[in-house]
Amino acid sequence: MLAYVSKMKLIQNKNFNYNPPKESKFEGIIFKEIFIQFTEIKNKFFYDCSFVNVDFSETDFVNCEFINCNFTNCSLRHTNFKNSNFKNVNGSGFDLRAGSLIDNNFENCQFFSSCFRGSRFLNNKINNFQAMNCDMKNIIFKKNNYEKANFKQSNFFKSSFVDENFENFNIEDCNTFLCSAKNSKGYENLDVDEYFLII
């Protein structure tokens, strides 16, 4: 049976570095100005939660679920997500730099003015993923399954795509200078510049 935290609770000004919360399920919780660094978050369920000014740097999330959650001005440098589910998730100032997103499911997720620079997107299932005005530079995208993904006014400078299918991947008004695609297909109709390299 899951340990449970009740609805309508604010958790603020806490330091969970190296020692994450013990509860398994969080519903209707606002996490504000929290440090959850240098640890592992495993088998946790977050429903209808908000994360505001939370620092998750160098933390690993494994087998977690985020349903109807919002991230605002959160630092996730060198943070990794594996085998986790994101449904109806919104991010603004979601700063995931040099992290990893591996074997996750994304459904109905939107990110605005966020950063994924230097991260790895590997083997994710992505449906109705929206990103606008995001820093997507130097990312490695590999073997993702896109049912629908839209990127607008974002910077993909020097990002690489390996074994990708772009048929359901849309780029609009984005910087794709010195990006590359290897062993990929469906790129013929992408809105990319002349320096997008096909290998």
C-alpha positions in Angstrom: 0.0 0.0 0.0 1.3 3.4 -1.0 2.3 5.9 1.7 0.2 9.0 1.0 0.5 12.8 1.4 -2.9 14.5 1.6 -4.2 17.2 -0.7 -3.7 21.0 -0.5 -0.4 21.1 1.2 2.5 23.4 0.8 6.1 22.1 1.3 8.4 25.1 1.3 12.0 25.9 2.2 13.1 22.3 2.8 16.4 20.7 2.0 16.1 17.0 0.9 19.6 16.8 -0.5 20.8 13.2 -0.3 17.6 12.3 1.6 14.4 12.5 -0.5 10.9 12.4 1.0 9.8 8.9 2.1 6.2 9.1 0.9 5.4 7.2 -2.3 2.4 9.2 -3.5 1.9 13.0 -3.6 -1.4 14.6 -4.6 -2.2 18.3 -4.8 1.1 19.3 -3.3 3.0 22.6 -4.0 6.8 22.2 -3.7 8.3 25.6 -3.4 11.9 26.7 -2.9 13.0 23.1 -2.2 16.4 21.4 -2.7 16.3 17.8 -3.8 19.8 17.2 -5.1 22.3 14.4 -5.4 19.8 11.6 -4.7 17.5 9.1 -6.3 13.7 9.4 -6.6 12.3 6.0 -7.3 8.7 4.6 -7.7 7.1 8.0 -6.8 3.7 9.2 -8.0 3.0 12.9 -8.3 -0.6 13.9 -9.2 -1.8 17.5 -9.5 1.5 18.9 -8.1 3.4 22.1 -8.7 7.1 22.6 -8.4 8.2 26.2 -8.0 11.8 27.2 -7.7 12.9 23.6 -7.0 16.5 22.5 -7.5 16.6 18.9 -8.6 20.3 19.0 -9.8 22.1 15.7 -10.1 19.1 13.6 -9.1 17.9 10.4 -10.8 14.2 9.8 -11.3 13.4 6.2 -12.0 9.9 4.6 -12.5 8.1 7.8 -11.5 4.8 9.3 -12.7 4.0 13.0 -13.1 0.3 13.5 -13.9 -1.3 17.0 -14.3 1.9 18.7 -12.9 3.5 22.1 -13.4 7.2 23.0 -13.2 8.1 26.7 -12.9 11.7 28.0 -12.7 13.2 24.6 -11.7 16.9 23.7 -12.0 17.5 20.1 -13.2 21.2 20.2 -14.2 22.6 16.8 -14.8 19.3 15.3 -13.8 18.1 12.0 -15.3 14.6 10.6 -15.9 14.3 6.9 -16.8 11.2 4.7 -17.4 8.9 7.5 -16.1 5.5 8.8 -17.3 4.7 12.5 -18.0 1.0 13.2 -18.7 -0.5 16.7 -18.9 2.7 18.3 -17.7 3.6 22.0 -18.2 7.0 23.5 -17.8 8.2 27.1 -17.8 11.8 27.8 -16.9 12.3 24.0 -16.8 16.1 24.0 -16.9 17.3 20.4 -17.7 21.0 20.8 -18.9 23.3 17.9 -19.6 20.7 15.4 -18.3 19.1 12.3 -19.8 15.6 11.4 -20.7 15.5 7.6 -21.4 12.6 5.2 -21.9 10.0 7.7 -20.8 6.4 8.3 -22.0 5.3 11.9 -22.7 1.7 12.7 -23.4 0.1 16.2 -23.7 3.2 18.0 -22.4 4.1 21.7 -23.0 7.4 23.5 -22.3 7.9 27.2 -22.7 11.1 29.2 -22.3 12.8 26.1 -21.0 16.2 24.5 -21.6 17.3 21.0 -22.5 20.8 21.9 -23.7 23.4 19.1 -23.9 20.9 16.5 -22.8 20.0 13.1 -24.3 16.6 12.0 -25.5 16.8 8.2 -26.0 14.0 5.7 -26.8 11.1 7.9 -25.5 7.5 7.6 -26.6 6.3 11.1 -27.4 2.7 12.1 -28.1 1.5 15.7 -28.4 4.7 17.3 -27.1 4.9 21.1 -27.5 8.1 23.2 -27.0 8.3 26.9 -27.7 11.2 29.3 -27.3 13.4 26.6 -25.8 17.1 26.0 -25.7 17.6 22.7 -27.5 21.3 23.1 -28.4 23.7 20.1 -28.5 21.1 17.5 -27.8 21.3 13.9 -28.9 18.0 12.5 -30.1 18.0 8.8 -30.7 15.4 6.1 -31.4 12.4 8.1 -30.1 8.9 7.3 -31.2 7.0 10.5 -32.1 3.3 10.3 -32.5 3.1 14.1 -32.5 5.9 16.6 -31.6 5.9 20.3 -32.3 8.8 22.7 -31.8 8.5 26.5 -32.4 11.0 29.3 -32.2 13.6 27.1 -30.5 17.3 26.7 -30.9 18.6 23.3 -32.0 22.1 24.4 -32.9 24.5 21.4 -33.3 21.9 18.9 -32.1 22.1 15.4 -33.6 19.3 13.0 -34.6 20.2 9.3 -34.9 17.8 6.5 -36.0 14.9 9.0 -35.9 11.6 9.1 -37.9 10.5 12.7 -38.5 7.1 12.0 -40.1 5.4 13.3 -36.9 8.1 15.7 -35.9 7.4 19.4 -36.7 9.9 22.3 -36.6 8.7 25.9 -37.1 10.9 29.0 -37.0 13.7 27.2 -35.3 17.5 27.4 -35.6 18.8 24.1 -37.1 22.3 25.4 -38.0 24.8 22.6 -38.0 22.3 19.9 -36.9 22.7 16.4 -38.3 20.5 13.4 -39.0 22.0 9.9 -39.3 20.1 6.8 -40.4 16.9 8.8 -40.1 13.9 9.3 -42.4 11.0 11.6 -43.0 13.2 14.7 -42.9 12.3 15.9 -46.4 9.5 18.2 -45.3 11.2 19.6 -42.2 11.6 23.4 -41.9 15.4 23.3 -41.6 18.2 25.5 -43.0 20.6 24.5 -45.8 23.3 23.5 -43.2 21.2 20.7 -41.7 23.5 17.7 -42.4 22.1 14.4 -43.7 24.6 11.6 -42.9 
